[in-house]
Amino acid sequence: MTPINYNQLYYFFMVAEHGSIARVSELLHITPQTISGQISALEDTIGSPLFNRQSRRLVPTELGILVQGYAADIFSLGEELKSVLSQQHNQWQSFTVGITDVLPKTLVYEMLKPVLQLPVKLICREGELTSLLSDLAVNRLDMVLSDQPIQTGSRVKAYSHQITESPMAVFAAADKVAGLSENFPASLNSAPFLLQGKKSLIRQQLLGWFSAQDIQPDFTAEFDDSALMLAFAQEGLGAFAAPLLLATQLEKQFGLHKVGVINRVTEQLYAISPERKLTHPAVLQLVKALRD
């Protein structure tokens, strides 16, 4: 069957709604002959009349009523699409991202830095994953950055996109590195160590690794806030674990040096979005930069 011509379908739909070619001609500023010719062409394509004339009014046939229903759905979706595109255009003038509070701040900075190359206003919101997902569900956020994917069975309709993965490494202040690097990781036994808080998934992996290595550091302090942990580490109050991909930044910005790599423990980072396919230009830029 010949594909439906949507211009012809639209003229048919308008006449079916208003019952008069003359009235539609006035509304669309198109000659009655053009409208009549387009409807005739549609009827030729379908192979059956779509209107009966009752007095001065055109009334859809039984088939015409069926076609009218489908046309109504098609053009309703078209209006919805226009509305969504308009909203997206306005949304894309800004990029609002939720950041789970367990993520290292230095890592978040490195992740979001590519977004600053775009002509968008970056807005960051920090909080617990559950709260951020609730905001994502009501379109208060464009994306959530997390160290874990959205759980199966979650009531929030969203999709997890793994954007990067890095082995963990141990870092310490410059005057502590030499002593800890020698005979690593056994050197961590009884050594002061700064540990992530209980909300962090990486904490459990680290504790499992220490146990497997039969190492018991002296856990001097625990932190939900990675920035505070960095401040303690800078003062030489303990070693700590962070993604290896941050080694250069930690050395340049904080004077913290790599002690050794924990290959069996990895930090996985996810972008959680309400879309199965990522579309926001800021998200696409972020993902591309991280994967590159």
PLY file of the C-alpha trace (Angstrom):
ply
format ascii 1.0
element vertex 292
property float x
property float y
property float z
element edge 291
property int vertex1
property int vertex2
end_header
0.00 0.00 0.00
1.19 3.52 -0.82
2.42 5.37 2.31
-0.03 7.85 3.82
0.63 11.47 2.91
0.42 13.38 6.18
-0.57 16.67 4.55
-3.53 14.91 2.97
-4.34 13.26 6.31
-4.22 16.63 8.06
-6.64 18.23 5.60
-8.99 15.26 6.01
-8.71 15.52 9.81
-9.50 19.23 9.82
-12.57 18.78 7.59
-13.74 15.85 9.72
-13.45 18.05 12.81
-15.20 21.09 11.32
-17.57 19.43 8.84
-16.88 21.95 6.08
-14.20 22.46 3.46
-15.09 26.17 3.32
-14.52 26.57 7.06
-11.15 24.79 6.93
-10.20 26.92 3.94
-10.74 30.02 6.07
-8.78 28.60 9.01
-5.78 27.42 6.99
-5.85 30.15 4.32
-5.84 27.52 1.59
-8.21 27.39 -1.36
-11.16 24.97 -1.10
-10.04 23.34 -4.35
-6.66 22.47 -2.83
-8.25 20.93 0.26
-10.82 19.00 -1.79
-8.10 17.73 -4.14
-5.91 16.56 -1.22
-8.79 14.66 0.38
-9.64 13.02 -2.95
-6.01 11.96 -3.30
-6.14 10.42 0.20
-9.33 8.55 -0.68
-7.63 7.23 -3.83
-4.72 6.00 -1.71
-7.02 4.30 0.78
-9.38 3.06 -1.93
-12.62 4.12 -0.25
-14.65 7.32 0.37
-14.04 9.03 3.71
-17.03 11.43 3.74
-20.78 11.41 3.17
-22.57 14.67 2.51
-25.48 15.41 4.83
-27.16 18.67 3.83
-24.31 21.20 3.78
-22.13 19.23 6.14
-19.47 16.59 5.39
-19.76 13.64 7.78
-17.08 10.92 7.98
-18.06 7.47 6.75
-17.55 4.47 9.02
-14.05 4.13 7.61
-13.60 7.88 7.90
-14.39 7.72 11.63
-11.68 5.07 12.03
-9.15 7.18 10.11
-10.18 10.27 12.08
-9.39 8.51 15.36
-5.91 7.52 14.22
-5.30 11.00 12.82
-6.29 12.55 16.14
-3.69 10.40 17.92
-1.02 11.20 15.33
-1.49 14.96 15.50
-1.83 14.91 19.29
1.57 13.22 19.47
2.91 15.87 17.11
1.80 18.62 19.48
3.28 16.74 22.41
6.58 16.44 20.55
6.63 20.19 19.88
6.03 20.83 23.58
8.79 18.43 24.65
11.26 19.95 22.19
10.42 23.42 23.47
11.00 22.32 27.07
14.25 20.59 26.13
15.48 23.75 24.46
14.85 25.70 27.66
16.31 22.96 29.85
19.45 22.72 27.74
20.28 26.32 28.63
21.21 24.86 32.01
22.44 21.49 33.27
21.36 20.46 36.75
23.21 17.46 38.10
22.70 15.61 41.36
25.86 14.29 43.01
25.76 11.58 45.64
27.55 12.84 48.73
29.88 9.82 48.88
31.66 10.66 45.62
35.14 12.20 45.96
34.87 15.92 45.22
38.06 15.89 43.16
36.62 13.12 40.99
33.33 15.01 40.57
35.26 18.06 39.42
37.16 16.03 36.83
33.91 14.47 35.64
32.06 17.76 35.26
34.91 19.85 33.85
34.04 18.97 30.20
30.54 20.40 30.71
32.04 23.85 31.29
33.11 23.90 27.64
29.45 24.12 26.62
27.28 27.25 26.64
25.18 25.97 29.55
24.83 26.98 33.17
26.04 24.16 35.43
23.99 23.65 38.61
25.17 21.06 41.16
23.01 19.53 43.87
24.48 17.17 46.46
22.63 14.62 48.57
21.83 10.97 49.21
21.00 8.80 46.21
17.38 8.17 47.25
16.63 11.87 47.54
18.38 12.70 44.27
16.45 10.01 42.40
13.20 11.50 43.69
14.23 14.87 42.26
15.21 13.19 38.99
11.75 11.61 38.76
10.04 15.03 38.87
12.50 16.66 36.41
14.32 18.77 38.99
17.57 17.16 37.84
18.90 16.32 34.39
21.19 13.58 35.67
22.53 11.96 38.84
26.18 10.98 39.31
26.58 7.98 41.59
28.99 5.24 42.61
26.24 2.66 42.11
23.58 1.96 39.47
19.87 2.34 40.13
18.57 -0.77 41.83
16.37 -3.29 40.02
12.76 -2.78 41.03
13.20 0.89 41.84
10.00 2.91 41.60
11.86 5.64 39.75
11.87 5.17 35.99
15.50 5.84 35.19
18.48 4.20 33.51
22.07 3.72 34.64
24.95 4.39 32.24
28.42 3.36 33.45
30.72 6.15 32.34
34.06 5.28 33.86
35.84 2.76 36.06
39.14 3.08 37.87
41.21 0.84 40.14
41.74 2.27 43.60
45.11 3.41 44.89
46.46 4.42 48.29
47.71 8.00 48.68
49.52 9.79 51.49
51.34 13.01 52.29
54.87 13.30 50.84
56.67 12.60 54.12
54.72 9.36 54.62
55.07 7.88 51.15
58.54 6.32 51.41
57.72 4.34 54.53
54.40 3.11 53.18
55.60 2.33 49.64
58.21 -0.11 50.87
56.69 -3.56 51.25
53.23 -2.35 50.13
50.55 -3.41 51.01
51.89 -5.07 54.18
53.20 -1.63 55.16
49.60 -0.54 55.79
49.29 -2.91 58.73
48.82 -0.77 61.89
49.43 2.39 59.81
47.05 5.36 60.30
44.35 5.14 57.64
41.44 7.41 56.74
38.34 5.45 55.69
35.23 6.34 53.70
31.94 6.51 55.63
29.41 3.71 55.84
27.30 5.04 52.94
30.15 4.46 50.47
30.19 1.23 48.47
33.96 1.45 48.12
34.33 1.19 51.91
33.03 -2.38 51.89
35.37 -3.34 49.05
38.34 -1.88 50.90
37.51 -3.67 54.12
37.14 -6.92 52.17
40.53 -6.36 50.53
42.24 -5.61 53.84
40.77 -8.79 55.28
41.89 -10.88 52.30
45.43 -9.46 52.64
45.38 -10.07 56.40
46.08 -6.38 56.96
44.64 -4.34 59.82
45.29 -0.60 59.42
44.69 1.80 62.29
41.47 3.43 61.11
42.10 6.88 62.54
38.90 8.45 61.23
35.93 7.89 58.90
34.49 10.48 56.53
31.30 10.93 54.54
32.82 14.12 53.12
35.79 13.34 50.86
36.96 16.97 50.94
37.38 16.74 54.71
39.26 13.45 54.31
41.66 15.18 51.90
42.28 17.93 54.46
43.23 15.35 57.09
45.45 13.50 54.60
47.26 16.74 53.67
48.18 17.18 57.34
49.75 13.71 57.33
47.13 12.21 59.64
46.71 9.05 57.57
46.79 7.37 54.19
43.58 6.92 52.23
42.21 5.24 49.10
41.01 7.10 46.00
40.57 6.29 42.29
43.91 5.90 40.51
42.76 8.22 37.72
43.01 11.09 40.24
46.73 10.55 40.91
47.88 13.59 38.91
45.25 15.93 40.39
45.90 14.78 43.97
49.61 15.40 43.59
49.34 18.78 41.86
46.52 20.25 43.92
46.99 18.62 47.31
50.60 17.38 47.43
49.42 13.82 48.00
51.39 10.99 46.42
50.57 7.47 45.32
51.71 4.75 47.69
50.47 1.73 45.76
47.62 0.40 43.61
44.80 -1.86 44.79
43.93 -3.58 41.51
41.17 -5.74 42.95
39.14 -2.78 44.19
37.60 -0.49 41.57
35.49 2.64 41.71
32.64 2.52 39.18
30.83 5.70 38.29
27.37 5.96 36.80
25.29 8.61 35.14
21.63 7.98 35.98
19.18 9.62 33.62
15.43 9.44 32.97
16.18 8.38 29.39
17.32 5.03 28.05
19.25 6.98 25.40
21.26 9.96 26.58
20.27 13.16 24.75
21.25 16.19 26.84
24.30 17.74 25.13
26.03 18.28 28.47
25.64 14.61 29.39
26.90 13.52 25.98
29.93 15.80 26.30
30.65 14.48 29.78
30.37 10.82 28.79
32.49 11.29 25.66
35.27 13.07 27.56
35.40 10.46 30.31
35.38 7.52 27.92
38.07 9.12 25.78
0 1
1 2
2 3
3 4
4 5
5 6
6 7
7 8
8 9
9 10
10 11
11 12
12 13
13 14
14 15
15 16
16 17
17 18
18 19
19 20
20 21
21 22
22 23
23 24
24 25
25 26
26 27
27 28
28 29
29 30
30 31
31 32
32 33
33 34
34 35
35 36
36 37
37 38
38 39
39 40
40 41
41 42
42 43
43 44
44 45
45 46
46 47
47 48
48 49
49 50
50 51
51 52
52 53
53 54
54 55
55 56
56 57
57 58
58 59
59 60
60 61
61 62
62 63
63 64
64 65
65 66
66 67
67 68
68 69
69 70
70 71
71 72
72 73
73 74
74 75
75 76
76 77
77 78
78 79
79 80
80 81
81 82
82 83
83 84
84 85
85 86
86 87
87 88
88 89
89 90
90 91
91 92
92 93
93 94
94 95
95 96
96 97
97 98
98 99
99 100
100 101
101 102
102 103
103 104
104 105
105 106
106 107
107 108
108 109
109 110
110 111
111 112
112 113
113 114
114 115
115 116
116 117
117 118
118 119
119 120
120 121
121 122
122 123
123 124
124 125
125 126
126 127
127 128
128 129
129 130
130 131
131 132
132 133
133 134
134 135
135 136
136 137
137 138
138 139
139 140
140 141
141 142
142 143
143 144
144 145
145 146
146 147
147 148
148 149
149 150
150 151
151 152
152 153
153 154
154 155
155 156
156 157
157 158
158 159
159 160
160 161
161 162
162 163
163 164
164 165
165 166
166 167
167 168
168 169
169 170
170 171
171 172
172 173
173 174
174 175
175 176
176 177
177 178
178 179
179 180
180 181
181 182
182 183
183 184
184 185
185 186
186 187
187 188
188 189
189 190
190 191
191 192
192 193
193 194
194 195
195 196
196 197
197 198
198 199
199 200
200 201
201 202
202 203
203 204
204 205
205 206
206 207
207 208
208 209
209 210
210 211
211 212
212 213
213 214
214 215
215 216
216 217
217 218
218 219
219 220
220 221
221 222
222 223
223 224
224 225
225 226
226 227
227 228
228 229
229 230
230 231
231 232
232 233
233 234
234 235
235 236
236 237
237 238
238 239
239 240
240 241
241 242
242 243
243 244
244 245
245 246
246 247
247 248
248 249
249 250
250 251
251 252
252 253
253 254
254 255
255 256
256 257
257 258
258 259
259 260
260 261
261 262
262 263
263 264
264 265
265 266
266 267
267 268
268 269
269 270
270 271
271 272
272 273
273 274
274 275
275 276
276 277
277 278
278 279
279 280
280 281
281 282
282 283
283 284
284 285
285 286
286 287
287 288
288 289
289 290
290 291
